[in-house]
Amino acid sequence: MEVFFYKSECGDAARISFKGNDNEIHNVFIDSGYERTFRDIIKNYIIELTEKNGKIDYWIISHIHDDHIGGVKKYIDYIRDGELKDLVSNWIYNAPRFYTSLKHDIYSVSTAKSIDQGDTIYNYLKSIDKIPVLDYTTDSEPICIAGMQITFLSPTISKLAKLREEYSVIPLKSFEVIEDESISEAVGIVKNDYQKKFTDFDLSKWKEDVNIENGSSISFITEVDGQKILWLADSHPSDVVKSLLNLGYSSENRVKCELVKVTHHGSKGNNSNALFDLIDCEKFIFSANGENKYKLPSKESIARILRNKNRNLENKYILYFTYDNDTLRNIFENEGDTIYTDLNFEVIFSKENAIKFKLI
């Protein structure tokens, strides 16, 4: 099994490629970053896959934020223009509205970019008869793809309903205004927290993100041949914690993962002690460039991973970042060299278009 985390600024775009129990190669995409992520990086792989007569078994769209959904919208543009073929067999996607209840044409109601992209994707999937029949929530049964199992951890039915209620009203507020209002209180910071040391943070204090779109994120576990990866999208950790507990995991019986895609690009409002109490993993991926409006990743989130009370310090942690720049390196600059031995971890900054993992 190979796993790729693509450069997508402060966004998410990833792919899993594995040999199934049918001896065929299968591909699953998770989100797609911005439109430019697809244009500059993912498009080349789609062309390569087309030349090999390959296919994409599933494309999972976690939620409608532009940094997750924009690339898929660009792919649809290329398909409609005849420049690329549609290689996707199935979609895992929760429509952001109840479209049958809207009184106006859905192309005219959206003044906000991300919901407009959500509408575009819905219309395209409807036109090719690939709208998912059921919503994907914490109540969904796991699905299997040639030996890969996908177990859903979020969203809850109520949080998906809240998203649809938010976008049922016409006219809509600007998406950027909605996001600013909800993020700024819970997780936004005017400047980054990189001047603090890992030991400076009071990890007993925490406030959860309240953003409606983030709360609608599809998060899940993939498992192939016993190897699990935790895909957290921009999810609210309280929902993920509840799902993991319901699956039988606990602080004494933590979910063993090969990789964790850290939620919401390392935002402090989406990474809690309770979440990391339940995770047994040594490799954490931060899909963020540090050079974004909300100064993500937050150093506080990294501290929660490294200082978690359930962590076995004998096991070295590896933190992977999809970018290599001065901003990200500055997270660790004030710590001194001993911090890497004191907390037993190393950091890998990627200079490539994708971080690649080969799991056996």
Legacy VTK file of the C-alpha trace (Angstrom):
# vtk DataFile Version 3.0
C-alpha trace
ASCII
DATASET POLYDATA
POINTS 360 float
0.000 0.000 0.000
1.251 3.441 -0.939
-0.053 6.671 0.554
0.557 10.137 -0.855
-0.026 13.480 0.864
0.085 16.243 -1.731
1.217 19.822 -1.269
-2.004 21.834 -0.992
-0.977 24.939 0.980
-3.226 24.919 4.047
-5.498 22.291 2.522
-5.891 18.526 2.236
-5.244 16.277 -0.752
-4.177 12.644 -0.495
-4.304 9.294 -2.287
-4.132 5.643 -1.297
-3.027 3.041 -3.838
-3.167 -0.639 -2.878
-3.413 -4.132 -4.276
-6.808 -5.501 -3.394
-7.868 -9.024 -2.577
-8.694 -9.336 -6.282
-4.995 -8.723 -7.141
-5.942 -5.485 -8.902
-4.553 -2.037 -8.062
-7.101 0.248 -6.450
-6.994 4.004 -5.869
-8.828 6.142 -3.343
-8.516 9.924 -3.241
-9.182 11.914 -0.093
-10.047 15.560 -0.777
-8.292 17.616 -3.443
-6.943 20.885 -2.074
-7.595 24.076 -4.029
-8.274 24.374 -7.754
-4.586 25.196 -8.241
-3.645 22.039 -6.304
-5.366 19.970 -8.948
-4.067 22.047 -11.848
-0.440 22.043 -10.726
-0.065 18.622 -9.085
-2.961 16.156 -9.169
-3.785 16.657 -12.850
-0.482 15.050 -13.862
-1.354 11.893 -11.955
-4.819 11.751 -13.539
-3.196 11.904 -16.986
-0.750 9.163 -16.015
-3.538 6.980 -14.644
-5.586 7.505 -17.814
-2.669 6.365 -19.967
-2.489 3.169 -17.884
-6.250 2.555 -18.239
-6.517 2.905 -14.492
-9.402 4.099 -12.388
-10.197 5.802 -9.107
-12.417 3.519 -7.070
-13.574 6.212 -4.654
-13.084 9.924 -4.226
-13.874 11.017 -0.693
-14.816 14.670 -0.220
-14.708 15.438 3.485
-16.576 18.771 3.418
-17.170 21.887 1.361
-14.323 24.172 2.418
-12.409 25.436 -0.618
-9.089 23.949 0.554
-10.625 20.463 0.417
-13.140 20.621 -2.426
-11.652 23.114 -4.896
-9.525 20.588 -6.757
-12.494 18.317 -7.481
-14.378 21.271 -8.921
-11.398 21.936 -11.211
-11.353 18.270 -12.254
-15.020 18.530 -13.227
-14.222 21.628 -15.302
-11.539 19.667 -17.182
-13.946 16.761 -17.717
-16.668 19.029 -19.094
-14.138 20.687 -21.400
-13.077 17.271 -22.701
-9.483 17.698 -21.509
-9.610 14.873 -18.947
-11.627 11.689 -18.543
-13.774 10.952 -15.523
-11.978 8.045 -13.850
-14.024 8.002 -10.625
-16.287 5.006 -10.062
-17.801 6.092 -6.740
-18.022 9.199 -4.588
-18.237 9.570 -0.836
-19.766 12.999 -0.415
-22.475 14.568 1.700
-24.431 17.150 -0.269
-24.413 20.451 1.644
-28.102 21.142 0.994
-31.457 19.481 0.552
-31.677 20.519 -3.071
-35.275 19.423 -3.588
-36.421 21.977 -1.002
-34.727 24.972 -2.642
-37.118 27.350 -4.370
-34.585 28.849 -6.779
-32.206 27.434 -9.333
-29.173 26.276 -7.348
-26.761 27.914 -9.745
-28.116 31.329 -8.777
-28.369 31.079 -5.016
-24.704 30.719 -4.093
-22.706 33.862 -3.526
-20.011 32.011 -1.582
-17.225 30.118 -3.301
-17.185 26.873 -1.336
-20.941 26.297 -1.298
-20.973 27.150 -5.001
-18.369 24.438 -5.551
-20.497 22.084 -3.494
-23.433 22.862 -5.765
-21.297 22.290 -8.870
-20.219 18.869 -7.640
-23.767 17.911 -6.719
-25.030 18.888 -10.164
-22.262 17.003 -11.919
-22.819 13.828 -9.894
-26.532 14.107 -10.515
-25.939 14.456 -14.252
-23.958 11.188 -14.352
-26.247 9.416 -11.866
-23.585 9.026 -9.171
-25.167 10.909 -6.273
-24.549 8.834 -3.115
-27.827 7.239 -2.069
-27.145 7.578 1.646
-25.381 10.136 3.810
-22.051 9.182 5.374
-22.244 9.782 9.135
-21.396 8.171 12.448
-24.436 5.949 11.892
-23.091 4.538 8.610
-21.906 0.969 8.313
-18.287 0.445 7.210
-17.760 -0.057 3.498
-15.273 -2.410 1.853
-13.256 -1.859 -1.324
-11.439 -5.003 -2.456
-10.163 -5.675 1.049
-9.932 -2.091 2.291
-12.382 -1.234 5.054
-13.513 2.348 5.668
-15.039 3.042 9.087
-16.727 6.417 9.517
-16.074 8.511 12.628
-17.860 11.758 11.748
-19.998 13.742 11.127
-22.933 13.122 13.394
-26.373 13.269 11.815
-27.132 16.422 13.790
-24.042 18.289 12.586
-24.713 17.397 8.963
-28.269 18.649 9.453
-26.895 21.867 10.923
-24.802 22.412 7.797
-27.826 21.927 5.556
-29.887 24.268 7.681
-27.150 26.901 7.352
-27.296 26.709 3.554
-31.036 26.409 3.144
-31.553 30.145 3.576
-31.433 32.443 0.553
-29.599 34.770 0.221
-26.501 33.458 1.951
-23.931 35.413 3.887
-20.510 35.469 2.351
-18.755 32.181 3.094
-15.659 34.054 4.212
-17.753 35.970 6.778
-19.308 32.772 8.078
-15.907 31.131 8.433
-14.337 34.162 10.116
-17.150 34.439 12.641
-16.996 30.821 13.734
-13.273 30.189 13.548
-11.996 33.373 15.137
-13.613 32.696 18.498
-12.620 29.052 18.803
-9.326 28.583 17.031
-8.192 31.724 15.283
-5.055 33.495 16.473
-3.826 36.867 15.296
-0.235 35.684 15.312
1.304 32.259 15.600
2.265 30.716 18.928
5.736 29.632 17.821
7.497 31.872 20.334
6.330 29.588 23.136
8.127 26.415 24.123
6.360 23.068 24.198
6.493 23.068 27.988
4.900 26.540 28.208
1.436 25.464 27.113
-1.228 24.783 29.726
-2.744 21.727 28.091
-5.483 21.470 30.721
-7.287 24.346 28.993
-8.989 23.823 25.653
-11.870 25.151 23.576
-13.332 23.254 20.624
-13.830 24.647 17.144
-17.475 25.574 16.465
-17.280 25.994 12.693
-20.325 24.390 11.064
-18.526 23.274 7.904
-15.684 21.685 9.872
-18.236 19.912 12.037
-19.712 18.329 8.905
-16.351 16.748 7.955
-16.287 13.087 7.004
-13.499 11.556 9.083
-12.722 7.853 9.008
-10.301 4.968 9.465
-8.985 3.044 6.482
-7.668 -0.460 7.059
-5.813 -2.713 4.639
-4.216 -5.969 5.829
-4.507 -4.828 9.441
-2.808 -1.471 8.786
-4.934 1.476 9.858
-4.700 5.130 8.868
-6.680 7.792 10.691
-8.056 10.481 8.386
-9.374 13.362 10.480
-10.214 16.006 7.823
-11.236 19.187 9.738
-13.419 17.247 12.170
-14.480 18.192 15.660
-12.474 15.933 18.003
-15.363 15.369 20.409
-17.244 13.543 17.628
-14.225 11.410 16.736
-13.612 10.574 20.402
-17.207 9.421 20.845
-16.974 7.223 17.752
-13.700 5.658 18.850
-15.147 4.915 22.281
-18.193 3.341 20.636
-15.836 1.136 18.607
-14.356 -0.193 21.838
-11.208 1.903 22.019
-10.071 3.500 25.262
-6.988 4.976 26.892
-6.025 1.389 27.781
-6.948 0.007 24.354
-5.905 2.717 21.921
-6.456 2.522 18.173
-3.164 1.449 16.603
-2.471 3.422 13.430
0.386 3.546 10.961
-0.371 7.188 10.136
-2.547 10.015 11.431
-3.559 12.897 9.183
-3.818 15.583 11.862
-7.181 17.309 11.917
-7.706 20.818 10.534
-4.062 21.397 9.596
-3.034 21.368 13.255
-5.536 23.929 14.527
-5.612 24.158 18.309
-9.421 24.014 18.414
-9.542 20.659 16.630
-6.858 18.730 18.502
-7.665 17.707 22.059
-6.061 15.689 24.824
-9.050 13.344 24.760
-8.433 12.588 21.080
-4.751 11.752 21.453
-5.494 9.720 24.591
-7.126 7.181 22.273
-4.489 7.062 19.514
-1.439 4.800 19.364
0.645 6.105 16.482
4.182 7.318 15.866
3.731 9.171 12.553
1.660 12.353 12.269
1.130 14.303 9.047
0.462 18.054 9.051
-1.012 19.227 5.765
-0.183 22.911 6.153
2.401 25.434 5.060
2.376 27.747 8.101
1.801 30.697 5.794
-1.934 31.115 6.039
-4.509 33.419 7.588
-4.964 31.337 10.722
-1.255 30.596 11.282
-1.682 26.838 11.094
-0.370 24.551 12.367
-0.605 25.650 15.977
2.353 24.751 18.156
-0.100 24.005 20.948
-1.518 21.129 18.890
1.953 19.696 18.407
2.521 19.962 22.158
-0.640 17.926 22.775
0.750 15.143 20.589
4.248 15.123 22.052
3.218 15.584 25.691
0.182 13.289 25.747
-0.047 11.473 29.079
-0.622 8.088 27.418
2.402 8.346 25.202
5.249 5.862 25.586
8.350 8.064 25.399
10.459 5.088 24.416
8.830 5.212 20.975
10.115 7.967 18.706
7.463 10.141 17.098
7.936 11.533 13.589
6.149 14.721 12.571
5.781 15.180 8.811
5.022 18.522 7.186
3.931 18.815 3.570
6.133 21.912 3.156
9.641 23.024 4.024
9.952 26.731 4.765
11.284 29.098 7.406
7.855 29.566 8.985
7.448 25.883 9.765
11.050 25.471 10.874
10.531 28.405 13.223
8.126 26.249 15.252
11.115 24.413 16.676
13.798 27.128 16.586
13.482 28.295 20.207
13.486 24.840 21.766
17.161 23.956 21.740
18.658 20.718 20.489
17.788 18.691 23.577
14.056 18.908 22.921
14.356 16.194 20.273
15.770 13.746 22.814
13.717 15.009 25.758
10.448 14.384 23.899
11.937 11.732 21.587
10.797 12.948 18.192
12.076 14.088 14.835
10.677 16.380 12.167
10.612 15.840 8.416
9.842 18.735 6.091
8.942 17.782 2.531
10.523 19.460 -0.481
8.585 17.277 -2.936
5.084 17.692 -4.337
3.955 14.792 -2.184
5.021 12.890 0.909
5.007 9.211 0.010
4.642 6.312 2.437
5.023 2.696 1.442
3.328 0.437 3.966
3.938 -3.294 3.791
LINES 1 361
360 0 1 2 3 4 5 6 7 8 9 10 11 12 13 14 15 16 17 18 19 20 21 22 23 24 25 26 27 28 29 30 31 32 33 34 35 36 37 38 39 40 41 42 43 44 45 46 47 48 49 50 51 52 53 54 55 56 57 58 59 60 61 62 63 64 65 66 67 68 69 70 71 72 73 74 75 76 77 78 79 80 81 82 83 84 85 86 87 88 89 90 91 92 93 94 95 96 97 98 99 100 101 102 103 104 105 106 107 108 109 110 111 112 113 114 115 116 117 118 119 120 121 122 123 124 125 126 127 128 129 130 131 132 133 134 135 136 137 138 139 140 141 142 143 144 145 146 147 148 149 150 151 152 153 154 155 156 157 158 159 160 161 162 163 164 165 166 167 168 169 170 171 172 173 174 175 176 177 178 179 180 181 182 183 184 185 186 187 188 189 190 191 192 193 194 195 196 197 198 199 200 201 202 203 204 205 206 207 208 209 210 211 212 213 214 215 216 217 218 219 220 221 222 223 224 225 226 227 228 229 230 231 232 233 234 235 236 237 238 239 240 241 242 243 244 245 246 247 248 249 250 251 252 253 254 255 256 257 258 259 260 261 262 263 264 265 266 267 268 269 270 271 272 273 274 275 276 277 278 279 280 281 282 283 284 285 286 287 288 289 290 291 292 293 294 295 296 297 298 299 300 301 302 303 304 305 306 307 308 309 310 311 312 313 314 315 316 317 318 319 320 321 322 323 324 325 326 327 328 329 330 331 332 333 334 335 336 337 338 339 340 341 342 343 344 345 346 347 348 349 350 351 352 353 354 355 356 357 358 359
